[in-house]
Amino acid sequence: MKLCIAEKPSVARDIAKVLGATTPKQGYMEGNGYCVTWTFGHLCTLKEPHDYGPQYKSWNLFLLPIIPSSFGIKLIPNKGVENQFKVIERLVEECDEVINCGDAGQEGELIQRWVLQKAKCNKPVQRLWISSLTEEAIKEGFASLKPAEDYKNLYLAGNARAIGDWLLGINATRLFTKKFGGNKAVLSIGRVQTPTLAMLVQRQKEIDAFTTEEYWELKTKYRDVIFNAAIDRLKTLERAEKGLEYLKVNPFEIVSFEIKEGKEKNPRLFDLTGLQVEANKKYGYSAENTLNYIQSLYEKKHVTYPRVDTTYLSESLYPKIGGILQKMYPYQDLIAPLLEAPIPKSKAVFDDTKVTDHHAIIPTEIPPSQNLSREEKLIYDLIAKRFIAVFYPECKISNTLVEGKVGTIPFKTSGRQILEPGWRAVYAKEPKEESTDKEKEKEEEQTIPEFIVGETGPHDPMIHQGKTTPPKPYTEATLLRAMETAGKQVEDEELREMLKNNGIGRPSTRANIIETLFKRKYIEKKRKNLIATQTGIQLIDTIEDELLKSPELTGEWESKLRKIEKGEYEANLFKEELIQMVTELTEKVVYGKGKVITLQEEEKEEVKEKKKREPAQKKELQSWEETKCPKCKEHNLIKGKTAVGCSDFKNCGFKISFEIFGKKLSDKQLMDLVLKGKSSKLKGFNTHPEGLTEGVLTLSDDFNVLLS
């Protein structure tokens, strides 16, 4: 028997269907020589300090740094996790071969390896590596399984990342909390979190320290075109008025007139960060929400694997592009011109040297269904239009540059015209993005007539008064870009691509880092802007060690983790470097001066280890209308007067009554039953046929409710 282990139940069901393992069992599917089981994301985690010794239960400054001789893993303490692990453990013992069907990325590799390690697996292991969950992709993946050994470095990098985050997070958080927290709250320090906060604090300080200054500029209008004086801004109105008098008595003369035709390159395909940036700019979605929407689209098989950091496609995908475009029915008016000729095979799109584990995010051949949420439709639309746009011709533009003079004062202006829209035609019906510099945009859009060098004539000079503006606060979009380039301001796409290896965090974790900063009250949001709070500013000011807060240095660690992934750097060496850093940091802080940080909000929070978030558990109650039916998994649920049921009840038949065995259930208890397949322990049943009055409600394999 071959055992397949997927990362979540929904993916396991997709795989089981393709393999013909259609008999449902407790915690797995069986059939055709296969068993298909699943994890719920992380089943295992690194052991906590108190697991290495009871003395570490309390936070003691003088027991730091905590450095285990070897790092162990343990099951996440959760009944559902423990039960599912027992199923996996038994199946690993009984099978002949394991196929790791985890998420095809570093985190997915780590999740599965830890589970197999905990289950003491000594069976041969193969790896399924796929970029989408369509039936065709799953079949192709199983036809070309790889030995698990091929992905050993990926696991080593994931494990080194987890150990690095543990060493720094556990030690630095205890260290700063005990030294500077005044026993009022946890001061959270993290390998990626702290330099990200440092960037926000730095920007906040630049804004706070900024002094607005007035300035004056000379402009003139000649033949209905506005020209700007090509001199430094004037600091006083008196100088500007003197300049204006001078302009009034001298004619305007054209010195040079030049028209250059150019091309505007097509936008790149999306990686995860690019998609999060665009969704934040266009719709104000947070990075975390965008990740949730794209993950849902991936699981519904409409797009390819989302947690990627490349904007290129592998060359082997080229023959499939036409087929995908043909299936994108809602966009046929934009696609029709593309299909009239062979799809161009540009190096800006197809480049194997720029693709490692996965390619850029693109649509699959399965078009979007009607039951997508509004947000999912908008995210799909961004991906679909970008995918279409990369195959259109470049946009042809004309740039006009005109230089003139009035006496000895030089003037210039420029204009830009689109000659052939090319890829811009894909976005022609979309509302134009608002420019931050409306004055400049207005001047760029001027229609510039034909000028002749040497011509002169009367003109209308004027004074423009302006004010200097402070640096702009970060938004989630600009912060994600800054994390990607370790704080460097980079507009050029090619250069940004090169800097990605030294970015801080990974595409899949950056959203979570930003959310953690909100949760810790180190930052807050004002409209779209991210603002560092006093607590966040004080925390960064307290950290004297540059290593902890420097985006560049954190970017170097990230680069080393990528080298471990490629087999170019030793995982143990990375661990030793972090141990040395943590040891030096501890000595410096323990014996340094102490001060207490004033908290943004006085929180009566015990200083204790924060429990790992339990998997498959929602903190906020989602609405029934956005919850998938657990039976058909296609339609959403709706709430009626007496029950919750599938919106396609006629065909599906799924329904749960509000009252079960004489007990009225709350929305939370019903939601647990639907999402987790079971409730917490409940009391107050009075009509159970066997006389049970308390117990746990569970959904059976045929979706009936049982009490046990």
Secondary structure, 3 states (H helix, E strand, C coil): CEEEEECCHHHHHHHHHHHCCCEEECCEEEECCEEEEECCCCCEEECCHHHHCHHHCCCCHHHCCCCCCCCCEEECCCHHHHHHHHHHHHHHHHCCEEEEECCCCHHHHHHHHHHHHHCCCCCCEEECCCCCCCHHHHHHHHHCCEEHHHHHHHHHHHHHHHHHHHHHHHHHHHHHHHHHCCCCCCCCCCCCHHHHHHHHHHHHHHHHHCCCCEEEEEEEEECCEEEEECCCCECCHHHHHHHHHHHHCCCEEEEEEEEEEEEECCCCCECHHHHHHHHHHHHCCCHHHHHHHHHHHHHCCCECCCCCCCCCECHHHHHHHHHHHHHCHHHHHHHHHHHCCCCCCCCCCECHHHCCCCCCECECCCCCCCCCCHHHHHHHHHHHHHHHHCCCCCEEEEEEEEEEEECCEEEEEEEEEEEECHHHHHHCCCCCCCCCCHHHHHHHCCCCCCCCCCCEECCEEEEEEEECCCCCCEEHHHHHHHHHCCCCCCCCHHHHHHHHHHCCCCHHHHHHHHHHHHHCCCEEEECCEEEECHHHHHHHHHCCCHHHHCHHHHHHHHHHHHHHHHCCCCHHHHHHHHHHHHHHHHHHHHCCCCCCCCCCCCCCCCCCCCCCCCCCCCCCCCCHHHCECCCCCCCEEEECCCEEEECCHHHHCCEEECEECCEECCHHHHHHHHHHCEEEEEECCCCCCCCCCEEEEEECCCCCEEEC
